[in-house]
Amino acid sequence: MKIFVCVFMIFLSLKAEDFITKMEYAKMLYSNPRGIGCIACHGARGEGSVIAKYKHKGKQLELVAPAINELSKDRFFKALKGTDSVMPKYFLTNNEIEALYFYVTSEVNR
């Protein structure tokens, strides 16, 4: 019984960081935060991409996901918290947004 209590106390003292690195967590969020990943529109490294090409009133147009890997942290947060864009709302926590920002601006990701 004493061994069980000791193991249980050690387990309680562990944090998420003990199981997964910050970069692994951030990459996981970027790949699939809430059903569709940032990667689908913004590219593998946040470089941006063309989502769709279409014609409107005879003009060829493109729906473009902008590059997000060089945004300021303030602009990045505003884009994810805002409501005036084509981007889906993921209802991310500030910690999740912080992790995503870390990922797309990290030199390891480039």
C-alpha positions in Angstrom: 0.0 0.0 0.0 2.8 2.4 0.8 4.3 1.8 -2.6 1.0 2.7 -4.3 0.7 5.9 -2.3 4.3 6.9 -3.2 3.7 6.2 -6.9 0.4 8.0 -6.8 2.0 11.1 -5.2 4.7 11.1 -7.8 2.1 10.9 -10.5 0.2 13.9 -9.1 3.4 16.0 -9.1 4.0 15.4 -12.8 2.9 18.1 -15.3 2.0 18.0 -18.9 5.6 19.2 -19.8 6.9 16.0 -18.2 5.1 13.9 -20.8 5.5 16.0 -24.0 7.9 18.9 -24.9 6.6 22.4 -25.6 7.5 21.9 -29.3 5.7 18.6 -29.5 2.6 20.1 -28.0 2.7 23.1 -30.2 3.2 21.0 -33.3 0.2 18.8 -32.3 -1.9 21.9 -31.9 -0.8 23.3 -35.2 -1.6 20.1 -37.0 -5.1 19.7 -35.5 -6.3 22.1 -32.8 -10.1 21.5 -33.2 -10.8 19.2 -36.2 -8.9 21.0 -38.9 -5.4 22.1 -38.5 -3.7 25.4 -39.1 -1.4 23.5 -41.5 -4.3 22.9 -43.9 -4.5 26.6 -44.9 -1.3 28.3 -43.6 1.2 25.6 -44.7 3.6 23.4 -42.9 5.6 26.3 -41.5 3.0 29.0 -41.4 4.2 30.4 -44.7 0.7 30.9 -46.1 -1.0 29.3 -49.1 -3.7 29.6 -51.7 -6.8 27.9 -50.3 -9.0 28.2 -53.4 -9.2 29.8 -56.8 -12.6 30.9 -58.1 -14.3 33.1 -60.6 -16.5 36.0 -59.5 -18.2 38.2 -62.1 -15.8 37.0 -64.7 -12.6 37.7 -62.7 -10.3 35.0 -61.5 -9.8 35.4 -57.8 -8.0 33.5 -55.0 -8.7 33.0 -51.3 -5.4 33.2 -49.6 -4.4 32.2 -46.1 -1.7 34.7 -45.2 1.8 33.9 -43.8 1.6 33.8 -40.0 5.2 32.9 -39.2 6.4 36.5 -39.1 3.4 38.2 -37.3 3.9 40.0 -34.1 2.6 38.2 -31.0 -0.1 40.9 -30.6 -1.3 40.5 -34.2 -1.2 36.7 -33.9 -3.4 36.8 -30.8 -5.8 39.3 -32.3 -6.2 37.2 -35.5 -7.1 34.1 -33.4 -9.4 36.0 -31.1 -11.1 38.1 -33.7 -14.4 37.6 -35.4 -14.0 39.5 -38.7 -12.3 37.0 -41.0 -12.8 33.8 -43.0 -10.8 31.9 -40.5 -12.8 29.4 -38.4 -13.1 30.1 -34.7 -11.3 27.5 -32.6 -12.0 28.9 -29.2 -8.4 28.4 -28.2 -7.1 29.3 -24.7 -4.4 31.9 -24.3 -1.9 29.1 -23.5 -2.8 27.3 -26.7 -2.4 30.4 -28.7 1.0 31.0 -27.0 2.1 27.5 -28.0 1.0 28.0 -31.6 2.9 31.3 -31.8 6.0 29.6 -30.3 5.7 26.9 -33.0 5.3 29.1 -36.1 7.9 31.6 -35.0 10.4 29.0 -33.9 13.7 28.6 -35.8 13.3 24.9 -35.5 10.2 25.1 -37.6 11.8 27.0 -40.4 
